[in-house]
Each structure stands twice: as structure tokens, then as C-alpha cells.
């Protein structure tokens, strides 16, 4: 099961997560160019990266069963950073909660 509220994610270990990142530029939805990159970084603490995924030209992260299989249950922090074709940067999601639950447990 997946629950996303205020960019905080609760996920059951072993479940699949498709996370679409919406970017807004000058008040309108931004469409990724083929050279734009998005980085999803999950940390156990501010320094210990446990997972990173990089997309090029897409805004939908796919976290598969095997991606979280080795994670310890508990709380993590995640961020999403965009690096655009012109090398400018934006961080639409900064240090939000990513909580991994055991299978069979109801997400609160």
C-alpha cells in the first residue's frame, strides 16, 4: 500500500511506487525536455544515501519491489532535484519523510 500526503510517502516494503513529479514554471506546468534530469535521493540520515534514481526527459519515478527489498523498515528522508538542459537547478521536494512499513501492516 502507498500513502502520499503533503509529499510525505508511506510505502509497504515490496510494493511498487510510481511517483510523478509535477514541475511549475512561471505559473504553468513544465514539460520535461529530453535532456532535463530529475534525481530522487533517499537517505537514512542527511548523509547516508540508500537509494538514488536518475531520470532523463521524464518526470515519473518507478520504485520496484526489488528497490526497497534491502531497506530496513522505518523512517527515511527523500528529496527530488531537477537539473535542466541549461544547467539551472530546482529542488521541488526537499527532505520529506519516506517511511517503509512491513508487509501486512496497515499504513497509518
PAMAR-105256 format. One record per residue: residue number from 1; residue in one letter; x, y, z of N, C-alpha, C in turn. Coordinates in nm, 3 decimals. Atoms other than C-alpha are relative to their C-alpha. Example, Ala and Ser with C-alpha at 12.3 -4.5 7.8 and 13.67 -1.06 7.14 Angstrom:
<nodes>
+-----+-----+---------+---------+---------+---------+---------+---------+---------+---------+---------+
|   n | res |     n.x |     n.y |     n.z |    ca.x |    ca.y |    ca.z |     c.x |     c.y |     c.z |
+-----+-----+---------+---------+---------+---------+---------+---------+---------+---------+---------+
|   1 |   A |   0.089 |  -0.119 |   0.000 |   1.230 |  -0.450 |   0.780 |   0.090 |   0.120 |   0.000 |
|   2 |   S |  -0.082 |  -0.119 |  -0.006 |   1.367 |  -0.106 |   0.714 |  -0.077 |   0.109 |   0.073 |
+-----+-----+---------+---------+---------+---------+---------+---------+---------+---------+---------+
</nodes>
This chain:
<nodes>
+-----+-----+---------+---------+---------+---------+---------+---------+---------+---------+---------+
|   n | res |     n.x |     n.y |     n.z |    ca.x |    ca.y |    ca.z |     c.x |     c.y |     c.z |
+-----+-----+---------+---------+---------+---------+---------+---------+---------+---------+---------+
|   1 |   X |   0.084 |  -0.118 |   0.000 |   0.000 |   0.000 |   0.000 |   0.088 |   0.124 |   0.000 |
|   2 |   X |  -0.071 |  -0.127 |   0.008 |   0.111 |   0.354 |  -0.070 |  -0.091 |   0.111 |   0.049 |
|   3 |   X |   0.073 |  -0.119 |  -0.044 |   0.004 |   0.673 |   0.103 |   0.095 |   0.119 |  -0.018 |
|   4 |   X |  -0.079 |  -0.122 |   0.018 |   0.130 |   1.016 |  -0.005 |  -0.086 |   0.117 |   0.047 |
|   5 |   X |   0.071 |  -0.115 |  -0.055 |   0.028 |   1.324 |   0.192 |   0.101 |   0.110 |   0.026 |
|   6 |   X |  -0.092 |  -0.113 |  -0.014 |   0.199 |   1.666 |   0.173 |   0.144 |  -0.038 |  -0.037 |
|   7 |   X |  -0.129 |   0.049 |   0.050 |   0.486 |   1.499 |  -0.019 |   0.069 |  -0.097 |   0.095 |
|   8 |   X |  -0.053 |   0.104 |  -0.086 |   0.543 |   1.256 |   0.270 |  -0.053 |  -0.134 |  -0.052 |
|   9 |   X |   0.035 |   0.129 |   0.059 |   0.544 |   0.895 |   0.148 |   0.006 |  -0.109 |   0.106 |
|  10 |   X |   0.002 |   0.123 |  -0.078 |   0.443 |   0.580 |   0.337 |  -0.017 |  -0.113 |  -0.100 |
|  11 |   X |  -0.001 |   0.108 |   0.098 |   0.513 |   0.258 |   0.148 |   0.021 |  -0.132 |   0.072 |
|  12 |   X |  -0.022 |   0.134 |  -0.050 |   0.483 |  -0.110 |   0.229 |   0.118 |  -0.060 |  -0.076 |
|  13 |   X |  -0.116 |   0.059 |   0.066 |   0.814 |  -0.284 |   0.162 |  -0.047 |  -0.110 |  -0.095 |
|  14 |   X |   0.039 |   0.096 |   0.102 |   0.781 |  -0.487 |  -0.156 |  -0.104 |   0.051 |  -0.097 |
|  15 |   X |   0.097 |  -0.058 |   0.092 |   0.514 |  -0.267 |  -0.311 |   0.070 |   0.088 |  -0.103 |
|  16 |   X |  -0.051 |  -0.084 |   0.108 |   0.565 |  -0.070 |  -0.631 |  -0.053 |   0.142 |   0.018 |
|  17 |   X |   0.040 |  -0.141 |  -0.010 |   0.557 |   0.311 |  -0.632 |   0.034 |   0.070 |  -0.130 |
|  18 |   X |  -0.021 |  -0.089 |   0.114 |   0.511 |   0.530 |  -0.939 |  -0.024 |   0.141 |   0.051 |
|  19 |   X |   0.005 |  -0.134 |  -0.058 |   0.589 |   0.883 |  -0.827 |   0.018 |   0.104 |  -0.110 |
|  20 |   X |  -0.004 |  -0.103 |   0.103 |   0.502 |   1.159 |  -1.073 |   0.031 |   0.135 |   0.066 |
|  21 |   X |  -0.040 |  -0.130 |  -0.052 |   0.675 |   1.491 |  -1.005 |  -0.054 |   0.108 |  -0.093 |
|  22 |   X |   0.055 |  -0.111 |   0.078 |   0.485 |   1.799 |  -1.121 |   0.087 |   0.123 |   0.022 |
|  23 |   X |  -0.081 |  -0.121 |  -0.006 |   0.701 |   2.099 |  -1.202 |  -0.080 |   0.117 |  -0.057 |
|  24 |   X |   0.070 |  -0.121 |   0.044 |   0.562 |   2.453 |  -1.239 |   0.105 |   0.106 |  -0.031 |
|  25 |   X |  -0.090 |  -0.110 |   0.039 |   0.747 |   2.728 |  -1.427 |  -0.085 |   0.119 |  -0.040 |
|  26 |   X |   0.075 |  -0.123 |   0.028 |   0.610 |   3.081 |  -1.429 |  -0.151 |  -0.022 |   0.007 |
|  27 |   X |   0.141 |   0.021 |  -0.022 |   0.274 |   2.955 |  -1.304 |  -0.066 |  -0.103 |  -0.091 |
|  28 |   X |   0.059 |   0.099 |   0.089 |   0.225 |   2.691 |  -1.574 |   0.077 |  -0.133 |   0.013 |
|  29 |   X |  -0.069 |   0.130 |  -0.007 |   0.303 |   2.317 |  -1.579 |   0.118 |  -0.005 |  -0.097 |
|  30 |   X |  -0.122 |   0.010 |   0.080 |   0.654 |   2.248 |  -1.706 |   0.010 |  -0.142 |  -0.057 |
|  31 |   X |  -0.021 |   0.128 |   0.067 |   0.711 |   1.970 |  -1.960 |   0.150 |  -0.024 |  -0.012 |
|  32 |   X |  -0.143 |   0.034 |   0.003 |   1.048 |   1.797 |  -1.925 |   0.050 |  -0.008 |  -0.145 |
|  33 |   X |  -0.063 |   0.017 |   0.131 |   1.279 |   1.830 |  -2.227 |   0.078 |  -0.130 |   0.003 |
|  34 |   X |  -0.070 |   0.130 |   0.007 |   1.471 |   1.525 |  -2.345 |   0.133 |   0.000 |   0.074 |
|  35 |   X |  -0.128 |  -0.007 |  -0.072 |   1.788 |   1.649 |  -2.168 |  -0.013 |   0.043 |   0.146 |
|  36 |   X |   0.021 |  -0.033 |  -0.142 |   1.633 |   1.757 |  -1.836 |   0.014 |  -0.127 |   0.084 |
|  37 |   X |  -0.018 |   0.114 |  -0.090 |   1.718 |   1.532 |  -1.541 |  -0.069 |   0.025 |   0.133 |
|  38 |   X |   0.056 |  -0.002 |  -0.135 |   1.538 |   1.453 |  -1.218 |   0.073 |  -0.105 |   0.083 |
|  39 |   X |  -0.069 |   0.089 |  -0.092 |   1.716 |   1.296 |  -0.921 |  -0.089 |  -0.024 |   0.122 |
|  40 |   X |   0.069 |   0.039 |  -0.122 |   1.532 |   1.108 |  -0.647 |   0.106 |  -0.061 |   0.091 |
|  41 |   X |  -0.100 |   0.048 |  -0.095 |   1.755 |   1.057 |  -0.342 |  -0.069 |  -0.032 |   0.131 |
|  42 |   X |   0.055 |   0.043 |  -0.129 |   1.651 |   0.859 |  -0.034 |   0.117 |  -0.025 |   0.093 |
|  43 |   X |  -0.107 |   0.010 |  -0.100 |   1.866 |   0.885 |   0.278 |  -0.054 |  -0.054 |   0.131 |
|  44 |   X |   0.035 |   0.041 |  -0.136 |   1.860 |   0.715 |   0.615 |   0.024 |   0.116 |   0.096 |
|  45 |   X |  -0.028 |  -0.124 |  -0.074 |   2.011 |   1.036 |   0.753 |   0.040 |   0.101 |  -0.106 |
|  46 |   X |  -0.037 |  -0.102 |   0.098 |   2.128 |   1.357 |   0.590 |   0.119 |  -0.040 |  -0.087 |
|  47 |   X |  -0.120 |   0.035 |   0.076 |   2.447 |   1.185 |   0.470 |  -0.001 |  -0.139 |  -0.061 |
|  48 |   X |  -0.004 |   0.139 |   0.040 |   2.372 |   0.815 |   0.423 |  -0.102 |  -0.030 |  -0.110 |
|  49 |   X |   0.089 |   0.027 |   0.113 |   2.223 |   0.766 |   0.073 |  -0.021 |  -0.151 |  -0.011 |
|  50 |   X |   0.031 |   0.142 |   0.015 |   2.044 |   0.431 |   0.046 |  -0.057 |  -0.032 |  -0.138 |
|  51 |   X |   0.059 |   0.022 |   0.131 |   1.880 |   0.480 |  -0.294 |   0.004 |   0.130 |  -0.079 |
|  52 |   X |   0.007 |  -0.116 |   0.089 |   1.914 |   0.715 |  -0.589 |  -0.044 |  -0.047 |  -0.137 |
|  53 |   X |   0.047 |   0.031 |   0.135 |   1.733 |   0.713 |  -0.921 |   0.007 |   0.128 |  -0.080 |
|  54 |   X |  -0.013 |  -0.115 |   0.087 |   1.801 |   0.946 |  -1.213 |  -0.087 |  -0.022 |  -0.124 |
|  55 |   X |   0.083 |   0.004 |   0.121 |   1.550 |   1.019 |  -1.490 |   0.051 |   0.104 |  -0.098 |
|  56 |   X |  -0.033 |  -0.097 |   0.103 |   1.629 |   1.189 |  -1.819 |  -0.121 |   0.014 |  -0.091 |
|  57 |   X |   0.113 |  -0.028 |   0.087 |   1.341 |   1.354 |  -2.004 |  -0.134 |  -0.053 |   0.049 |
|  58 |   X |   0.123 |   0.055 |  -0.056 |   1.077 |   1.202 |  -1.776 |  -0.020 |   0.055 |   0.141 |
|  59 |   X |   0.027 |  -0.048 |  -0.135 |   0.906 |   1.301 |  -1.451 |  -0.072 |  -0.104 |   0.085 |
|  60 |   X |   0.066 |   0.105 |  -0.076 |   0.778 |   0.964 |  -1.327 |   0.105 |  -0.101 |   0.047 |
|  61 |   X |  -0.090 |   0.097 |  -0.060 |   0.998 |   0.768 |  -1.089 |  -0.075 |  -0.130 |   0.022 |
|  62 |   X |   0.058 |   0.132 |  -0.022 |   0.932 |   0.394 |  -1.071 |   0.088 |  -0.074 |   0.101 |
|  63 |   X |  -0.070 |   0.075 |  -0.103 |   1.035 |   0.223 |  -0.749 |  -0.062 |  -0.139 |   0.001 |
|  64 |   X |   0.047 |   0.137 |   0.012 |   1.006 |  -0.153 |  -0.792 |   0.020 |  -0.077 |   0.130 |
|  65 |   X |  -0.008 |   0.089 |  -0.116 |   0.976 |  -0.437 |  -0.541 |   0.144 |  -0.019 |   0.045 |
|  66 |   X |  -0.138 |   0.027 |  -0.038 |   1.347 |  -0.511 |  -0.553 |   0.075 |   0.124 |   0.049 |
|  67 |   X |  -0.066 |  -0.122 |  -0.044 |   1.440 |  -0.146 |  -0.493 |  -0.005 |   0.017 |   0.152 |
|  68 |   X |   0.013 |  -0.016 |  -0.145 |   1.311 |  -0.150 |  -0.134 |   0.023 |  -0.129 |   0.078 |
|  69 |   X |  -0.015 |   0.131 |  -0.065 |   1.376 |  -0.520 |  -0.060 |   0.111 |  -0.001 |   0.106 |
|  70 |   X |  -0.113 |   0.000 |  -0.094 |   1.705 |  -0.443 |   0.118 |  -0.006 |   0.113 |   0.103 |
|  71 |   X |   0.014 |  -0.109 |  -0.096 |   1.585 |  -0.135 |   0.306 |  -0.042 |  -0.057 |   0.136 |
|  72 |   X |   0.053 |   0.027 |  -0.133 |   1.544 |  -0.161 |   0.682 |  -0.135 |   0.070 |   0.011 |
|  73 |   X |   0.127 |  -0.066 |  -0.025 |   1.192 |  -0.080 |   0.796 |   0.026 |   0.127 |   0.080 |
|  74 |   X |  -0.014 |  -0.121 |  -0.080 |   1.148 |   0.269 |   0.935 |  -0.002 |   0.126 |  -0.083 |
|  75 |   X |   0.008 |  -0.134 |   0.056 |   1.196 |   0.634 |   0.854 |   0.124 |   0.038 |  -0.079 |
|  76 |   X |  -0.104 |  -0.051 |   0.088 |   1.398 |   0.787 |   0.574 |  -0.037 |   0.143 |  -0.037 |
|  77 |   X |   0.023 |  -0.134 |   0.052 |   1.428 |   1.130 |   0.415 |   0.024 |  -0.006 |  -0.151 |
|  78 |   X |  -0.025 |  -0.002 |   0.144 |   1.391 |   1.192 |   0.042 |  -0.009 |   0.142 |  -0.053 |
|  79 |   X |   0.002 |  -0.128 |   0.071 |   1.449 |   1.483 |  -0.193 |  -0.004 |  -0.027 |  -0.150 |
|  80 |   X |   0.000 |   0.006 |   0.146 |   1.393 |   1.547 |  -0.563 |   0.064 |   0.129 |  -0.051 |
|  81 |   X |  -0.071 |  -0.114 |   0.059 |   1.627 |   1.773 |  -0.759 |  -0.011 |  -0.008 |  -0.152 |
|  82 |   X |   0.006 |  -0.008 |   0.146 |   1.585 |   1.887 |  -1.119 |   0.123 |   0.077 |  -0.050 |
|  83 |   X |  -0.106 |  -0.073 |   0.070 |   1.876 |   1.984 |  -1.343 |  -0.045 |   0.010 |  -0.146 |
|  84 |   X |   0.058 |  -0.025 |   0.130 |   1.753 |   2.143 |  -1.661 |   0.108 |   0.008 |  -0.108 |
|  85 |   X |  -0.088 |   0.000 |   0.117 |   1.903 |   2.147 |  -2.009 |   0.101 |   0.115 |   0.003 |
|  86 |   X |  -0.091 |  -0.115 |  -0.007 |   2.055 |   2.493 |  -1.944 |   0.087 |  -0.002 |   0.126 |
|  87 |   X |  -0.076 |   0.022 |  -0.125 |   2.220 |   2.357 |  -1.621 |  -0.054 |   0.076 |   0.120 |
|  88 |   X |   0.061 |  -0.059 |  -0.119 |   1.989 |   2.554 |  -1.393 |  -0.059 |  -0.113 |   0.084 |
|  89 |   X |   0.046 |   0.102 |  -0.095 |   1.865 |   2.367 |  -1.085 |  -0.123 |   0.047 |   0.075 |
|  90 |   X |   0.113 |  -0.025 |  -0.089 |   1.550 |   2.342 |  -0.881 |  -0.016 |  -0.123 |   0.088 |
|  91 |   X |   0.024 |   0.112 |  -0.092 |   1.465 |   2.129 |  -0.579 |  -0.146 |   0.008 |   0.043 |
|  92 |   X |   0.144 |  -0.011 |  -0.030 |   1.086 |   2.082 |  -0.582 |  -0.041 |  -0.072 |   0.129 |
|  93 |   X |   0.031 |   0.071 |  -0.124 |   1.091 |   1.840 |  -0.287 |   0.129 |  -0.012 |   0.081 |
|  94 |   X |  -0.120 |  -0.002 |  -0.084 |   1.337 |   1.884 |   0.000 |  -0.030 |  -0.068 |   0.133 |
|  95 |   X |   0.002 |   0.065 |  -0.133 |   1.385 |   1.650 |   0.298 |  -0.141 |  -0.030 |   0.052 |
|  96 |   X |   0.133 |   0.046 |  -0.043 |   1.037 |   1.496 |   0.314 |   0.012 |  -0.142 |   0.053 |
|  97 |   X |  -0.002 |   0.132 |  -0.061 |   0.954 |   1.180 |   0.505 |  -0.032 |  -0.110 |  -0.101 |
|  98 |   X |   0.024 |   0.122 |   0.076 |   0.972 |   0.839 |   0.338 |   0.004 |  -0.113 |   0.102 |
|  99 |   X |   0.009 |   0.102 |  -0.105 |   0.851 |   0.566 |   0.575 |  -0.031 |  -0.134 |  -0.064 |
| 100 |   X |   0.017 |   0.134 |   0.054 |   0.882 |   0.198 |   0.492 |  -0.057 |  -0.092 |   0.107 |
| 101 |   X |   0.071 |   0.088 |  -0.093 |   0.637 |  -0.042 |   0.661 |   0.019 |  -0.145 |  -0.040 |
| 102 |   X |  -0.008 |   0.143 |   0.028 |   0.646 |  -0.419 |   0.689 |  -0.128 |  -0.044 |  -0.072 |
| 103 |   X |   0.115 |   0.056 |   0.070 |   0.415 |  -0.627 |   0.470 |  -0.105 |  -0.044 |   0.101 |
| 104 |   X |   0.108 |   0.042 |  -0.086 |   0.075 |  -0.690 |   0.624 |  -0.040 |   0.099 |   0.108 |
| 105 |   X |   0.032 |  -0.103 |  -0.100 |   0.082 |  -0.382 |   0.847 |  -0.076 |   0.113 |  -0.068 |
| 106 |   X |   0.077 |  -0.111 |   0.054 |  -0.175 |  -0.110 |   0.789 |   0.078 |   0.129 |   0.013 |
| 107 |   X |  -0.068 |  -0.129 |  -0.002 |  -0.027 |   0.225 |   0.699 |  -0.087 |   0.102 |   0.070 |
| 108 |   X |   0.074 |  -0.099 |  -0.079 |  -0.128 |   0.498 |   0.940 |  -0.015 |   0.130 |  -0.073 |
+-----+-----+---------+---------+---------+---------+---------+---------+---------+---------+---------+
</nodes>
